[in-house]
């Protein structure tokens, strides 16, 4: 098959990682795969096997299967010449606004959500999603029957590493993304509460620090607990990566996490936007080694079921079905 992906750029984001990992496996499966973005430059942080082309080539190219995941690119996709078009939704963001605000109101007040809703309701593109929660929500609220292409973990990059830790130190790790819905401030507030009881708790982030992909397993493995406080999300790359590195995970009690985060089994889920509950749960894990060990063991087994190769095979099957 001839498969094109349209992305905005090759910046280091989870959505871009997903496109690269999927496209690499599709190339391995024998397909002709192209990634189009603004200037056609290469990716500096991850190997790309697909042919990279610029947006200047995009509109003249005869696409077979054209896939986009970044809804502000809706207009570009609408202009493209393609036999089949697909919107791969990675995050439904504000579901209340998405459901209740009509397009004209979104256009006036929330352009980002406007393009999201336009993409979901586009009759000229098939929609698929990256978590079960999004599939259920779209069926219940928009009547859309969509397929799920889960994420995965590249276990060549994300795996347990034996790290010598400082005596008596307890390290909590989170991504540190500045985007408000990623919940970094919630985790920071939780840490302040935890330090009232455990002042020795160290707190680290990795977003924007320029770690090579080959070093991220060490970063995760250096932590005693990984905390994720996102409240708008789809498939959760950071908690999947932490699980693959055998780090116990605390995350939000939201449906999007529940394909891999099972309460008390593979993770500890807490009410979103509650620093107090996150702090309470961090303290609980600090004090309960048996629970930490149980969660790590179960999570590592669970996340091993999710590979990018399996995700790419699922995507391949969807494209074949619509050929």
N, C-alpha and C positions, 0 to 999 in steps of 0.2 A: 504494500500500500504506500501511497504518497501522503505523508502526514506533515502538516505545518503547525507550529506553535507561534503565537504572537505574545510577546512580553514587552514591558516598558523598557527594561534594561537588565543588566546582570548584577545588580546590587545584591548583597548578602541578606536575603530574606527567605523565610520558610516556603513561601509560594514559588519563588524562583528555584530553590532547591528541588522542590517537587517536580517542576517542569524539566529540569536537567536530569534528574534521576529517571523519570519516566521515559524521556526521549533517548537516554543512553541505552536503556534496555530495549526499546523499540528498534533502535539501530542494530543491537545484538540479535534481535529476532529476524533481521533481514529486511526491514522496511527502509524506505527512503524518507529521512526525517530532516526537517528544516526548522530552525528557530530564527524568527525575525524580531529585531528590536531596533531602536532608534538609529544607531550609526553602524551596526554590524560588527562592532569590535568584539574581541573574545572575552571569555570569562577568566578572571584572575584567581578565583578561589576554589574552583571545582572543575574537573575535566568535563568537557563537552564533546560528545561523539557526533552529534548532529551537525549538519552544515549550517553555519551561521550567516545570515544575510541581513541587510539593512532594510529599514522601512521604505527607502527609495525603491527597492525591488518589490516590495510587498504588493503593491496595487497592480503591477503588470504580471505578476506570477500566476500561473494556473494551478491553484491549490486543489488537492484532492480532498482530504479531510483537514479542515482548519479549526484549531482549538484555541480559545483564549480563556484566561482565568481572571483577568484584571478588567473589571467592567467599565472603567472609564474609556477603554479602547473599543467600546461598542460601535461607535461611528466608523472607525477604521474597518472593522470586520464587516459592517453593513455594505461598505463600498467594495470589498474584496471579491474577486472572482473565485468561487469555490463550489465544488459539487456538493459538499456537505459541511455544515457549520455547527460548532458545539460551544456551549458556554459551560466551563467547569467552575462551579461556585465553590469557593474555599471558606467563606465566612458570610453569614447572613446579617451580621452586625445588629443594628437596633431593630428587633423583630416587630416591636409595637409600631414604630414609625413605618416600617416596610409594609406592614399589613394595612394600617388604617389611613395613611396619608395617600391621597391620589397623586398621580404623576405630575399634574400641573402645580400642586403645592410643593412637592419635592423639588421640582425644577426651580421654583422661586427661592426656596429656603435651604435645600440640602442637595446640592448637585451630585455629590458622591452617591447618596442613596437613590437619587433619580436614575442614574445609570445602572445601578444594581437592579432596581425593579424593572427597568426597560430590558435588561439582559435576561432576567428570569421569565418575562412574559413575551419574549421575542418568538413569533411563530416560525421564523426562518432558521432557528438554531435549536438543536437538541440540548437539553440541560442535564448535567449530572453533578453530583456533590461528593464531598469527601468524608461524611460521617452519617450515621444512621439517624441522628436527631434532625439533621437538615432534611433528609428524605421524608421523615414523618411530618415535620412542620409544613413543608411545601405541599404535601398531599392534603393535609387537614385545612390549610388556609388558602391555598391557590388552586387546589385540585390537580396539581401536577404529579404525574407518575415519573419519577426520576430514578436513575441507577446510582449506586454508590461505588466510587473508586477510592478505597481507603488510602491512607499514607503508608509509609513503611519506615524502616530503619536500615541504614547502610552499616552493617556490623563490621565492615572493614575500617570504618571510621569511629563508630560508637560501640565500645566494648569495655569490660572492666579492666582497670589498670591498677596494679599494686602501688599505692602511694604511701610513703612514710609520713605519718601525720604527727603534728606537734603534741607532746604529752599534755593531756587535759583540755585541749582545744576542741570546741564543737563548731563545725563550720556549716553555715546555711548558705545555699546558693540559689540565685534566681537569675533570670536573663538580664534584667536591668533595662529593658527597652523603655524609651521615653514616651511611647504612645500610651495615652491615658488608659485605654481599655486593656492594656497588658498587665496592669495591676502592680507595677513596681512600687508605687507610693504606698499601697496597701501592705505590701511585704515589709517595706521600711518601717512603717508604723508598728507592725507586729513585732519586729525585731526590737524596737525600743521597749515594748512591753516585756518581751522575753528577757532582756538584759537586766531588768529590775530584779529578777530571780537568778539569772545566770549571766553575770557580767562578762564572762569569758567567751561568750558566743561570738564567733567571727562571722561577718556577713560579706559575701562577695557577689559580683555580677560579671558577666562576660560580654555583654552587648557593646559593640564599638571599640573593643580593646585590641582588635587586630590579630586575634589568635588564629594561627593556621588551622585548617580543618584537621590535620593530623595530630594536633595538640588538644582538641576539644575533649577527647576521651579522658585525658589526664585532668582537665579542668573539672569535668563532672565527677570523676572518681575521687578527687580531693575533698569532695563535700560529704558530710554526714547526712544531710537532708537537702532535698531539692524542693523548693516551694514555687508554685505557679498560681498566680491570682488573676488570670485573664477572665474577663466576663463577656467579651464578644470574641468568638473563635469558631473554628471548625475542627478538623483533625489537629491535635496538639503535638507538634514536633518536639518541643522542649521536654515534655514529660515522657514521650516515647524514647527520646535519647537518654534521659536520665535512667529510665528503667533498664535500657540496654547496657548501661554502665553499672548496674546493680547499686543504684542510689535510691533510698526510700523517698517516695513522692507524696507531697501534700498538694492538692489542687482544688479548684472550685467544684462545688456540687451542681454541675450543669450537665445537661444531656450530651453536649458535644464531647465531653471527656469520657463518656461511659462505654465507648467501644473498647477501651483499654483500661480505664480506671474503675475498678470494682471496689466498692466500699469495704474497707477492712481486709481486703484480700490482695489487691495489687496496688492500692493507694489508700490514703485517707482523704476523704472529700469533706469540704467544709462550706458553709454558706458564703456566697460571693460577697465581696465588698465589706467584709467584717474583719478588720485587723485583730479584734479581740479573739475571734474564733480561730484565726490563723495562729495567733500567739499561743492560745490554749493547746492547739494541736501540736505545734512545735515542741512545747514543753512535754506533752504526752509522749511523743516519740523519743525525746531525749531520755526520758525515764523508763522506757519500756523497750529493752533490747530484743526481747522475744517477738514483739510486734514488728519492730524494724526488720528483723531477720525473716519473718514470715512474709511481709510485704515484698521485700527484695526478691526472695525466692520465687514467689508466685508471679510477680511482675516480669521478671526476666523470662520465665517460661511463656507468659502471655505475649509479650512483645516479640518474641522470637517467631511467632506465627505471622507477623506482619513484615513482609519484605517488599522492596521496590520492584523486584521481579514479578512477584504475585500481583502487585497493583498494576504493573504494565500489561500483564496478561489479561487482567480484567478490562483495562482500557482497550486493548487490542480486540477483545471480543465484542465490545460495544461498537467499535468502528466497523468491524466485519458485519455486524447485524444490520447496520444502516447503509452498507455499500450497495 
